[in-house]
């Protein structure tokens, strides 16, 4: 399981793709630690990373640390 914790979606997508190529068997994806995204942006960024790696994904939601709350509704949407 490889953690993807990047400021921007582009960087996170690149890491997810590399992780898949290098043999990772899953990703733990963290919302951007820098940008405080709204619900739609959060889902779009997490979806982009998940699709790029084509691996099982665990979403790490720590509202206090990242000031982005990934809700149950957002996870269901993903």
The first five atom37 places (N, CA, C, CB, O) and aatype in JSON, in Angstrom:
{
  "aatype": [20, 20, 20, 20, 20, 20, 20, 20, 20, 20, 20, 20, 20, 20, 20, 20, 20, 20, 20, 20, 20, 20, 20, 20, 20, 20, 20, 20, 20, 20, 20, 20, 20, 20, 20, 20, 20, 20, 20, 20, 20, 20, 20, 20, 20, 20, 20, 20, 20, 20, 20, 20, 20, 20, 20, 20, 20, 20, 20, 20, 20, 20, 20, 20, 20, 20, 20, 20, 20, 20, 20, 20, 20, 20, 20, 20, 20, 20],
  "atom_mask": [
    [1, 1, 1, 1, 1],
    [1, 1, 1, 1, 1],
    [1, 1, 1, 1, 1],
    [1, 1, 1, 1, 1],
    [1, 1, 1, 1, 1],
    [1, 1, 1, 1, 1],
    [1, 1, 1, 1, 1],
    [1, 1, 1, 1, 1],
    [1, 1, 1, 1, 1],
    [1, 1, 1, 1, 1],
    [1, 1, 1, 1, 1],
    [1, 1, 1, 1, 1],
    [1, 1, 1, 1, 1],
    [1, 1, 1, 1, 1],
    [1, 1, 1, 1, 1],
    [1, 1, 1, 1, 1],
    [1, 1, 1, 1, 1],
    [1, 1, 1, 1, 1],
    [1, 1, 1, 1, 1],
    [1, 1, 1, 1, 1],
    [1, 1, 1, 1, 1],
    [1, 1, 1, 1, 1],
    [1, 1, 1, 1, 1],
    [1, 1, 1, 1, 1],
    [1, 1, 1, 1, 1],
    [1, 1, 1, 1, 1],
    [1, 1, 1, 1, 1],
    [1, 1, 1, 1, 1],
    [1, 1, 1, 1, 1],
    [1, 1, 1, 1, 1],
    [1, 1, 1, 1, 1],
    [1, 1, 1, 1, 1],
    [1, 1, 1, 1, 1],
    [1, 1, 1, 1, 1],
    [1, 1, 1, 1, 1],
    [1, 1, 1, 1, 1],
    [1, 1, 1, 1, 1],
    [1, 1, 1, 1, 1],
    [1, 1, 1, 1, 1],
    [1, 1, 1, 1, 1],
    [1, 1, 1, 1, 1],
    [1, 1, 1, 1, 1],
    [1, 1, 1, 1, 1],
    [1, 1, 1, 1, 1],
    [1, 1, 1, 1, 1],
    [1, 1, 1, 1, 1],
    [1, 1, 1, 1, 1],
    [1, 1, 1, 1, 1],
    [1, 1, 1, 1, 1],
    [1, 1, 1, 1, 1],
    [1, 1, 1, 1, 1],
    [1, 1, 1, 1, 1],
    [1, 1, 1, 1, 1],
    [1, 1, 1, 1, 1],
    [1, 1, 1, 1, 1],
    [1, 1, 1, 1, 1],
    [1, 1, 1, 1, 1],
    [1, 1, 1, 1, 1],
    [1, 1, 1, 1, 1],
    [1, 1, 1, 1, 1],
    [1, 1, 1, 1, 1],
    [1, 1, 1, 1, 1],
    [1, 1, 1, 1, 1],
    [1, 1, 1, 1, 1],
    [1, 1, 1, 1, 1],
    [1, 1, 1, 1, 1],
    [1, 1, 1, 1, 1],
    [1, 1, 1, 1, 1],
    [1, 1, 1, 1, 1],
    [1, 1, 1, 1, 1],
    [1, 1, 1, 1, 1],
    [1, 1, 1, 1, 1],
    [1, 1, 1, 1, 1],
    [1, 1, 1, 1, 1],
    [1, 1, 1, 1, 1],
    [1, 1, 1, 1, 1],
    [1, 1, 1, 1, 1],
    [1, 1, 1, 1, 1]
  ],
  "atom_positions": [
    [[0.86, -1.17, 0.0], [0.0, 0.0, 0.0], [0.9, 1.23, 0.0], [-0.98, 0.0, 1.23], [1.74, 1.39, 0.88]],
    [[0.72, 2.08, -1.0], [1.53, 3.28, -1.13], [0.67, 4.5, -0.85], [2.17, 3.37, -2.54], [-0.46, 4.6, -1.34]],
    [[1.18, 5.44, -0.06], [0.45, 6.66, 0.25], [0.68, 7.71, -0.82], [0.86, 7.21, 1.62], [1.82, 7.97, -1.22]],
    [[-0.4, 8.32, -1.29], [-0.33, 9.43, -2.24], [-0.82, 10.66, -1.49], [-1.2, 9.15, -3.55], [-2.0, 10.78, -1.17]],
    [[0.11, 11.58, -1.21], [-0.19, 12.77, -0.42], [0.53, 13.95, -1.06], [0.25, 12.59, 1.08], [1.59, 14.38, -0.58]],
    [[-0.03, 14.47, -2.12], [0.59, 15.55, -2.88], [-0.28, 16.79, -2.86], [0.86, 15.11, -4.33], [-1.49, 16.7, -2.67]],
    [[0.34, 17.94, -3.05], [-0.4, 19.2, -3.05], [-1.37, 19.29, -4.22], [0.55, 20.37, -3.08], [-2.51, 19.73, -4.06]],
    [[-0.91, 18.87, -5.39], [-1.73, 19.01, -6.59], [-2.14, 17.68, -7.19], [-0.99, 19.8, -7.62], [-1.48, 16.66, -6.99]],
    [[-3.24, 17.71, -7.91], [-3.77, 16.49, -8.53], [-2.81, 15.92, -9.56], [-5.12, 16.77, -9.18], [-2.63, 14.71, -9.63]],
    [[-2.2, 16.78, -10.37], [-1.27, 16.29, -11.4], [-0.15, 15.45, -10.79], [-0.67, 17.46, -12.17], [0.18, 14.37, -11.3]],
    [[0.43, 15.95, -9.72], [1.51, 15.22, -9.06], [1.0, 13.91, -8.47], [2.15, 16.09, -7.96], [1.66, 12.88, -8.56]],
    [[-0.18, 13.96, -7.86], [-0.76, 12.76, -7.26], [-1.06, 11.7, -8.32], [-2.04, 13.11, -6.49], [-0.83, 10.51, -8.09]],
    [[-1.57, 12.12, -9.47], [-1.86, 11.2, -10.57], [-0.57, 10.55, -11.06], [-2.57, 11.94, -11.73], [-0.54, 9.35, -11.31]],
    [[0.48, 11.34, -11.19], [1.77, 10.8, -11.65], [2.29, 9.74, -10.68], [2.81, 11.93, -11.81], [2.82, 8.71, -11.11]],
    [[2.16, 9.99, -9.39], [2.62, 9.02, -8.4], [1.77, 7.76, -8.45], [2.57, 9.63, -6.98], [2.3, 6.65, -8.35]],
    [[0.46, 7.9, -8.62], [-0.42, 6.73, -8.71], [-0.05, 5.87, -9.91], [-1.9, 7.17, -8.8], [0.0, 4.65, -9.81]],
    [[0.21, 6.51, -11.04], [0.6, 5.75, -12.24], [1.92, 5.02, -12.01], [0.71, 6.69, -13.45], [2.07, 3.86, -12.38]],
    [[2.87, 5.72, -11.42], [4.17, 5.09, -11.17], [4.03, 3.94, -10.18], [5.19, 6.12, -10.65], [4.65, 2.89, -10.35]],
    [[3.24, 4.13, -9.16], [3.03, 3.08, -8.16], [2.48, 1.82, -8.83], [2.06, 3.55, -7.06], [2.92, 0.71, -8.52]],
    [[1.53, 1.99, -9.73], [0.95, 0.84, -10.44], [2.01, 0.15, -11.3], [-0.24, 1.28, -11.31], [2.09, -1.08, -11.31]],
    [[2.81, 0.94, -12.0], [3.88, 0.37, -12.85], [4.92, -0.38, -12.03], [4.56, 1.47, -13.65], [5.45, -1.4, -12.47]],
    [[5.2, 0.14, -10.84], [6.25, -0.43, -10.0], [5.76, -1.61, -9.16], [6.82, 0.64, -9.08], [6.55, -2.23, -8.45]],
    [[4.47, -1.93, -9.23], [3.98, -3.12, -8.55], [3.23, -2.91, -7.25], [5.09, -4.0, -8.3], [2.97, -3.88, -6.53]],
    [[2.88, -1.67, -6.92], [2.08, -1.45, -5.71], [0.76, -2.21, -5.84], [1.82, 0.07, -5.47], [0.24, -2.37, -6.94]],
    [[0.24, -2.67, -4.72], [-1.02, -3.4, -4.79], [-2.19, -2.59, -4.24], [-0.91, -4.7, -4.04], [-3.29, -3.12, -4.08]],
    [[-1.96, -1.33, -3.94], [-3.03, -0.45, -3.48], [-2.5, 0.92, -3.16], [-3.73, -1.05, -2.27], [-1.29, 1.12, -3.01]],
    [[-3.42, 1.88, -3.04], [-3.05, 3.26, -2.73], [-3.86, 3.76, -1.54], [-3.28, 4.17, -3.95], [-5.05, 3.47, -1.42]],
    [[-3.2, 4.5, -0.65], [-3.9, 5.27, 0.36], [-3.82, 6.72, -0.11], [-3.27, 5.07, 1.82], [-2.74, 7.29, -0.17]],
    [[-4.96, 7.29, -0.44], [-4.99, 8.62, -1.04], [-5.47, 9.63, -0.01], [-5.9, 8.64, -2.29], [-6.49, 9.45, 0.65]],
    [[-4.7, 10.72, 0.1], [-4.98, 11.78, 1.05], [-5.38, 13.03, 0.27], [-3.74, 12.06, 1.97], [-4.74, 13.35, -0.73]],
    [[-6.42, 13.75, 0.7], [-6.72, 15.02, 0.03], [-5.52, 15.96, 0.13], [-7.97, 15.67, 0.66], [-4.67, 15.81, 1.01]],
    [[-5.46, 16.92, -0.77], [-4.34, 17.85, -0.79], [-4.09, 18.47, 0.58], [-4.59, 18.95, -1.82], [-5.02, 18.97, 1.21]],
    [[-2.84, 18.45, 1.04], [-2.52, 19.07, 2.32], [-2.42, 20.59, 2.22], [-1.23, 18.5, 2.86], [-2.33, 21.27, 3.24]],
    [[-2.42, 21.13, 1.0], [-2.23, 22.56, 0.78], [-3.54, 23.26, 0.4], [-1.19, 22.79, -0.3], [-3.91, 24.27, 0.99]],
    [[-4.22, 22.71, -0.6], [-5.44, 23.33, -1.12], [-6.65, 22.82, -0.35], [-5.6, 23.04, -2.62], [-6.79, 21.63, -0.09]],
    [[-7.51, 23.73, 0.02], [-8.71, 23.38, 0.78], [-9.89, 23.37, -0.19], [-8.95, 24.38, 1.98], [-10.54, 24.39, -0.42]],
    [[-10.13, 22.21, -0.74], [-11.09, 22.05, -1.83], [-12.52, 21.92, -1.33], [-10.73, 20.84, -2.65], [-12.78, 21.51, -0.2]],
    [[-13.45, 22.28, -2.21], [-14.86, 22.06, -1.89], [-15.2, 20.61, -2.21], [-15.79, 23.05, -2.68], [-14.34, 19.85, -2.66]],
    [[-16.44, 20.23, -1.99], [-16.84, 18.82, -2.15], [-16.62, 18.32, -3.58], [-18.31, 18.65, -1.78], [-16.1, 17.23, -3.77]],
    [[-17.01, 19.11, -4.57], [-16.86, 18.69, -5.97], [-15.39, 18.54, -6.36], [-17.54, 19.69, -6.9], [-15.01, 17.57, -7.02]],
    [[-14.56, 19.49, -5.93], [-13.13, 19.43, -6.25], [-12.47, 18.24, -5.56], [-12.43, 20.73, -5.82], [-11.61, 17.58, -6.13]],
    [[-12.89, 17.97, -4.33], [-12.33, 16.84, -3.59], [-12.63, 15.53, -4.31], [-12.89, 16.8, -2.17], [-11.73, 14.71, -4.49]],
    [[-13.87, 15.33, -4.71], [-14.26, 14.11, -5.42], [-13.5, 14.0, -6.74], [-15.78, 14.07, -5.66], [-13.0, 12.93, -7.08]],
    [[-13.42, 15.1, -7.48], [-12.73, 15.07, -8.78], [-11.26, 14.7, -8.61], [-12.84, 16.44, -9.47], [-10.74, 13.89, -9.39]],
    [[-10.6, 15.27, -7.62], [-9.18, 14.97, -7.41], [-8.98, 13.52, -6.98], [-8.59, 15.92, -6.35], [-8.09, 12.84, -7.5]],
    [[-9.77, 13.04, -6.04], [-9.64, 11.66, -5.58], [-9.95, 10.68, -6.7], [-10.56, 11.41, -4.38], [-9.29, 9.65, -6.83]],
    [[-10.97, 10.98, -7.5], [-11.33, 10.12, -8.62], [-10.18, 10.06, -9.64], [-12.63, 10.62, -9.3], [-9.86, 8.98, -10.15]],
    [[-9.58, 11.19, -9.94], [-8.48, 11.23, -10.91], [-7.33, 10.35, -10.46], [-8.0, 12.68, -11.12], [-6.74, 9.63, -11.26]],
    [[-6.99, 10.41, -9.18], [-5.89, 9.6, -8.65], [-6.26, 8.12, -8.68], [-5.54, 10.03, -7.22], [-5.45, 7.29, -9.09]],
    [[-7.47, 7.8, -8.26], [-7.9, 6.39, -8.24], [-7.91, 5.8, -9.64], [-9.29, 6.27, -7.63], [-7.46, 4.67, -9.84]],
    [[-8.4, 6.55, -10.61], [-8.46, 6.04, -11.98], [-7.07, 5.94, -12.6], [-9.34, 6.95, -12.84], [-6.82, 5.03, -13.4]],
    [[-6.18, 6.84, -12.25], [-4.83, 6.82, -12.82], [-4.06, 5.58, -12.4], [-4.06, 8.07, -12.39], [-3.32, 5.0, -13.2]],
    [[-4.22, 5.18, -11.14], [-3.47, 4.02, -10.66], [-4.12, 2.7, -10.99], [-3.3, 4.12, -9.2], [-3.44, 1.68, -11.06]],
    [[-5.43, 2.7, -11.2], [-6.18, 1.48, -11.47], [-5.85, 0.4, -10.44], [-5.87, 0.97, -12.89], [-5.64, -0.77, -10.77]],
    [[-5.82, 0.83, -9.17], [-5.52, -0.05, -8.04], [-6.61, 0.14, -6.98], [-4.1, 0.24, -7.45], [-7.33, 1.14, -7.02]],
    [[-6.74, -0.8, -6.04], [-7.63, -0.55, -4.91], [-7.18, 0.7, -4.16], [-7.67, -1.78, -3.96], [-5.99, 0.96, -4.03]],
    [[-8.15, 1.46, -3.67], [-7.84, 2.74, -3.02], [-8.48, 2.8, -1.64], [-8.31, 3.92, -3.88], [-9.64, 2.43, -1.46]],
    [[-7.7, 3.27, -0.68], [-8.21, 3.61, 0.64], [-8.1, 5.13, 0.75], [-7.42, 2.87, 1.8], [-7.02, 5.68, 0.54]],
    [[-9.18, 5.79, 1.08], [-9.15, 7.25, 1.22], [-8.92, 7.58, 2.69], [-10.48, 7.9, 0.7], [-9.63, 7.11, 3.57]],
    [[-7.9, 8.41, 2.92], [-7.57, 8.84, 4.27], [-8.18, 10.21, 4.48], [-6.01, 8.86, 4.51], [-7.8, 11.17, 3.82]],
    [[-9.11, 10.31, 5.39], [-9.78, 11.58, 5.66], [-9.44, 12.01, 7.08], [-11.31, 11.48, 5.46], [-9.84, 11.36, 8.05]],
    [[-8.72, 13.11, 7.2], [-8.37, 13.67, 8.51], [-8.71, 15.16, 8.46], [-6.85, 13.43, 8.87], [-7.86, 16.0, 8.17]],
    [[-9.95, 15.44, 8.74], [-10.47, 16.81, 8.63], [-9.67, 17.82, 9.44], [-11.91, 16.84, 9.08], [-9.48, 18.96, 9.0]],
    [[-9.2, 17.43, 10.59], [-8.46, 18.37, 11.44], [-7.1, 18.71, 10.86], [-8.29, 17.79, 12.84], [-6.66, 19.86, 10.95]],
    [[-6.42, 17.75, 10.28], [-5.09, 17.99, 9.74], [-5.13, 18.66, 8.37], [-4.33, 16.69, 9.63], [-4.3, 19.53, 8.08]],
    [[-6.09, 18.27, 7.53], [-6.09, 18.74, 6.14], [-7.18, 19.76, 5.83], [-6.25, 17.58, 5.22], [-7.22, 20.32, 4.73]],
    [[-8.07, 20.01, 6.78], [-9.18, 20.95, 6.62], [-10.06, 20.63, 5.41], [-8.64, 22.36, 6.49], [-10.74, 21.51, 4.88]],
    [[-10.04, 19.38, 4.99], [-10.94, 18.88, 3.95], [-11.6, 17.63, 4.53], [-10.18, 18.57, 2.59], [-10.91, 16.68, 4.9]],
    [[-12.9, 17.64, 4.59], [-13.62, 16.49, 5.14], [-14.18, 15.67, 3.99], [-14.76, 16.95, 6.1], [-15.05, 16.13, 3.25]],
    [[-13.69, 14.45, 3.86], [-14.25, 13.53, 2.86], [-15.41, 12.82, 3.53], [-13.15, 12.5, 2.31], [-15.23, 12.0, 4.42]],
    [[-16.6, 13.15, 3.09], [-17.81, 12.65, 3.74], [-18.19, 11.27, 3.21], [-18.97, 13.63, 3.54], [-17.67, 10.81, 2.19]],
    [[-19.1, 10.63, 3.9], [-19.61, 9.33, 3.46], [-20.27, 9.48, 2.09], [-20.62, 8.75, 4.49], [-20.1, 8.63, 1.22]],
    [[-21.03, 10.55, 1.89], [-21.67, 10.78, 0.59], [-20.64, 10.89, -0.53], [-22.53, 12.05, 0.64], [-20.85, 10.35, -1.62]],
    [[-19.53, 11.57, -0.27], [-18.48, 11.7, -1.28], [-17.85, 10.34, -1.57], [-17.4, 12.7, -0.83], [-17.57, 10.02, -2.72]],
    [[-17.63, 9.55, -0.53], [-17.04, 8.23, -0.74], [-17.99, 7.34, -1.54], [-16.71, 7.57, 0.6], [-17.55, 6.57, -2.4]],
    [[-19.29, 7.44, -1.26], [-20.26, 6.67, -2.04], [-20.24, 7.1, -3.5], [-21.67, 6.83, -1.46], [-20.36, 6.27, -4.4]],
    [[-20.08, 8.39, -3.75], [-20.01, 8.9, -5.12], [-18.8, 8.34, -5.86], [-19.96, 10.44, -5.12], [-18.86, 8.06, -7.06]],
    [[-17.72, 8.18, -5.13], [-16.51, 7.63, -5.75], [-16.68, 6.16, -6.04], [-15.29, 7.85, -4.85], [-15.77, 5.52, -6.56]]
  ]
}
